Amino acid sequence: MKILGIDTSTPIGSVALIDGENIVAEHTLNIVQAHSSRLMPAIDTVLKWGEITPDSLDGCAVGIGPGSFTGIRIGVATANSLCYAVDKPIVGISTLEAIAYNLRWTDGVICPILDARRKEIYGSVFHGGTEWQRLTEDLCLPIESFLDELINHIPNNHATIFVGDGLITYGDTIKERLGNKAHFADAIFNVPRGTSIANLGVQRLNQDDSDSYWTLVPNYVRVRLY
């Protein structure tokens, strides 16, 4: 199954093509340039690297947030247009789940967090290992409130691995609250990679679960007030 994975919900845009369990190509950029100008060239590059055309895809998975309001809109609109044009299924994937999925074989609690500004974070809680499991919905809360929610999902005070750019701002707060029960992933795992988006998309498509071009929308988690 050839799936294109797209994420533009953070400043680091990522596009990947997978074929079954194989990564065919991935294009990831962290540069000062708008997603609107670099996304289509990145998609075109990845498809050329994979030597396929859009109508040869089996589907597309796209990060729907939470994250940058503008970035998410660009990614979702582009993926919707592409899939509609070539009549292929589309799947919306949580950006937080994609980040956590980078550590999917970690046997324990995985907690992705992104800086949502306004003294809040976007966060969620997952359990990795042989059975991938979501433990909470995607949340937008002050870090202390989020940690209160997290503690309710840590079995027997089990250690938790945190991942995401929210660690830059809130890492000290997490350590002060959880002590040696908090572990931080290397920064290379903080990126919502196109390959993770695509792999999560395959899981849903294998269950005949896809979204509609007409109803798939960004998941901002909180209402934009400005």
C-alpha positions as semicolon CSV with decimal commas, in nm:
position;residue;x (nm);y (nm);z (nm)
1;M;0,000;0,000;0,000
2;K;0,158;0,325;-0,118
3;I;0,065;0,607;0,120
4;L;0,172;0,970;0,117
5;G;0,212;1,124;0,463
6;I;0,199;1,503;0,508
7;D;0,245;1,721;0,814
8;T;0,265;2,102;0,827
9;S;0,134;2,157;1,179
10;T;0,472;2,272;1,313
11;P;0,751;2,483;1,157
12;I;0,915;2,156;1,052
13;G;0,723;2,039;0,746
14;S;0,750;1,674;0,650
15;V;0,632;1,473;0,349
16;A;0,695;1,100;0,312
17;L;0,605;0,811;0,086
18;I;0,583;0,459;0,224
19;D;0,509;0,131;0,050
20;G;0,390;-0,123;0,303
21;E;0,652;-0,129;0,577
22;N;0,917;0,032;0,359
23;I;1,007;0,400;0,362
24;V;1,044;0,499;-0,003
25;A;1,126;0,867;0,044
26;E;1,099;1,144;0,303
27;H;1,144;1,519;0,273
28;T;1,172;1,717;0,598
29;L;1,260;2,085;0,624
30;N;1,309;2,330;0,908
31;I;1,367;2,657;0,728
32;V;1,227;3,009;0,747
33;Q;0,982;2,973;0,462
34;A;0,604;2,942;0,456
35;H;0,450;2,598;0,413
36;S;0,232;2,746;0,139
37;S;0,535;2,791;-0,086
38;R;0,724;2,472;-0,006
39;L;0,460;2,202;0,041
40;M;0,368;2,127;-0,321
41;P;0,735;2,126;-0,436
42;A;0,811;1,885;-0,147
43;I;0,524;1,654;-0,247
44;D;0,639;1,664;-0,610
45;T;0,996;1,583;-0,505
46;V;0,893;1,287;-0,288
47;L;0,674;1,139;-0,563
48;K;0,959;1,178;-0,814
49;W;1,200;1,009;-0,576
50;G;0,953;0,724;-0,547
51;E;0,903;0,720;-0,924
52;I;0,524;0,727;-0,898
53;T;0,246;0,964;-0,995
54;P;-0,033;1,085;-0,762
55;D;-0,287;0,854;-0,924
56;S;-0,064;0,557;-0,833
57;L;-0,107;0,629;-0,461
58;D;-0,338;0,414;-0,250
59;G;-0,420;0,704;-0,022
60;C;-0,293;1,001;0,173
61;A;-0,260;1,070;0,547
62;V;-0,231;1,426;0,677
63;G;-0,160;1,578;1,016
64;I;-0,468;1,768;1,133
65;G;-0,319;1,923;1,446
66;P;-0,307;2,052;1,703
67;G;-0,037;2,298;1,613
68;S;0,002;2,604;1,394
69;F;-0,341;2,722;1,278
70;T;-0,212;2,840;0,942
71;G;0,015;2,541;0,887
72;I;-0,260;2,290;0,961
73;R;-0,500;2,461;0,720
74;I;-0,243;2,448;0,442
75;G;-0,168;2,079;0,495
76;V;-0,531;1,969;0,520
77;A;-0,643;2,178;0,222
78;T;-0,358;2,048;0,007
79;A;-0,416;1,683;0,099
80;N;-0,792;1,716;0,046
81;S;-0,741;1,871;-0,298
82;L;-0,485;1,608;-0,401
83;C;-0,696;1,311;-0,293
84;Y;-1,011;1,456;-0,448
85;A;-0,831;1,514;-0,778
86;V;-0,708;1,155;-0,805
87;D;-1,003;0,994;-0,622
88;K;-0,800;0,839;-0,342
89;P;-0,893;0,796;0,028
90;I;-0,771;1,046;0,287
91;V;-0,706;0,999;0,658
92;G;-0,660;1,273;0,919
93;I;-0,399;1,198;1,187
94;S;-0,336;1,374;1,518
95;T;-0,004;1,556;1,518
96;L;0,046;1,457;1,882
97;E;-0,013;1,091;1,799
98;A;0,238;1,113;1,514
99;I;0,503;1,251;1,749
100;A;0,433;0,984;2,010
101;Y;0,442;0,719;1,736
102;N;0,810;0,797;1,680
103;L;0,859;0,611;2,011
104;R;0,590;0,346;1,952
105;W;0,806;0,053;2,067
106;T;0,873;0,213;2,405
107;D;0,701;-0,016;2,654
108;G;0,541;0,243;2,877
109;V;0,369;0,579;2,891
110;I;0,455;0,825;2,612
111;C;0,357;1,187;2,647
112;P;0,394;1,423;2,348
113;I;0,369;1,795;2,426
114;L;0,382;2,101;2,204
115;D;0,409;2,462;2,314
116;A;0,064;2,615;2,253
117;R;0,174;2,956;2,382
118;R;-0,043;3,160;2,621
119;K;0,120;2,952;2,899
120;E;-0,049;2,636;2,770
121;I;0,059;2,315;2,601
122;Y;-0,099;2,076;2,356
123;G;-0,059;1,729;2,498
124;S;-0,185;1,376;2,502
125;V;-0,100;1,043;2,664
126;F;-0,028;0,712;2,491
127;H;0,100;0,367;2,584
128;G;0,358;0,212;2,355
129;G;0,497;-0,136;2,316
130;T;0,331;-0,429;2,141
131;E;-0,014;-0,273;2,172
132;W;-0,036;0,092;2,071
133;Q;-0,299;0,264;2,286
134;R;-0,430;0,618;2,323
135;L;-0,504;0,703;2,689
136;T;-0,639;1,058;2,656
137;E;-0,779;1,283;2,388
138;D;-0,570;1,572;2,258
139;L;-0,574;1,846;2,521
140;C;-0,484;2,213;2,554
141;L;-0,409;2,303;2,915
142;P;-0,162;2,484;3,140
143;I;0,128;2,249;3,207
144;E;0,035;2,194;3,574
145;S;-0,322;2,097;3,484
146;F;-0,193;1,865;3,214
147;L;0,043;1,693;3,459
148;D;-0,251;1,642;3,696
149;E;-0,432;1,467;3,410
150;L;-0,122;1,265;3,323
151;I;-0,071;1,133;3,675
152;N;-0,415;0,971;3,660
153;H;-0,291;0,756;3,372
154;I;0,048;0,649;3,509
155;P;0,015;0,296;3,652
156;N;0,190;0,253;3,987
157;N;0,386;0,575;3,938
158;H;0,546;0,427;3,627
159;A;0,802;0,643;3,448
160;T;0,686;0,853;3,154
161;I;0,883;0,954;2,847
162;F;0,810;1,305;2,721
163;V;0,867;1,414;2,364
164;G;0,798;1,730;2,163
165;D;0,906;2,093;2,143
166;G;0,712;2,177;2,460
167;L;1,008;2,038;2,654
168;I;1,210;2,347;2,564
169;T;0,977;2,570;2,766
170;Y;0,833;2,330;3,022
171;G;1,105;2,069;3,077
172;D;1,211;2,217;3,412
173;T;0,851;2,229;3,536
174;I;0,800;1,863;3,444
175;K;1,119;1,757;3,622
176;E;1,025;1,954;3,933
177;R;0,685;1,786;3,944
178;L;0,772;1,427;3,846
179;G;1,140;1,401;3,937
180;N;1,311;1,083;3,815
181;K;0,979;0,947;3,684
182;A;1,008;1,188;3,390
183;H;1,237;1,100;3,099
184;F;1,293;1,318;2,794
185;A;1,335;1,178;2,443
186;D;1,618;1,299;2,222
187;A;1,527;1,603;2,015
188;I;1,538;1,399;1,692
189;F;1,207;1,240;1,797
190;N;1,030;1,576;1,846
191;V;0,936;1,606;1,478
192;P;0,594;1,488;1,349
193;R;0,751;1,293;1,061
194;G;0,567;1,221;0,742
195;T;0,655;0,853;0,783
196;S;0,475;0,834;1,118
197;I;0,172;1,011;0,970
198;A;0,172;0,765;0,678
199;N;0,210;0,457;0,900
200;L;-0,080;0,564;1,121
201;G;-0,280;0,623;0,804
202;V;-0,209;0,269;0,683
203;Q;-0,341;0,129;1,010
204;R;-0,674;0,304;0,958
205;L;-0,699;0,227;0,589
206;N;-0,634;-0,141;0,658
207;Q;-0,947;-0,126;0,874
208;D;-1,143;0,042;0,593
209;D;-1,147;0,359;0,801
210;S;-1,101;0,684;0,611
211;D;-1,228;1,041;0,620
212;S;-1,432;1,247;0,377
213;Y;-1,285;1,524;0,161
214;W;-1,586;1,734;0,259
215;T;-1,574;1,690;0,637
216;L;-1,203;1,649;0,720
217;V;-1,103;1,969;0,899
218;P;-0,815;2,086;1,120
219;N;-0,825;1,994;1,487
220;Y;-0,722;2,313;1,661
221;V;-0,824;2,173;2,005
222;R;-0,902;2,526;2,121
223;V;-1,100;2,797;1,949
224;R;-0,894;3,069;1,786
225;L;-0,962;3,399;1,960
226;Y;-0,764;3,632;1,735
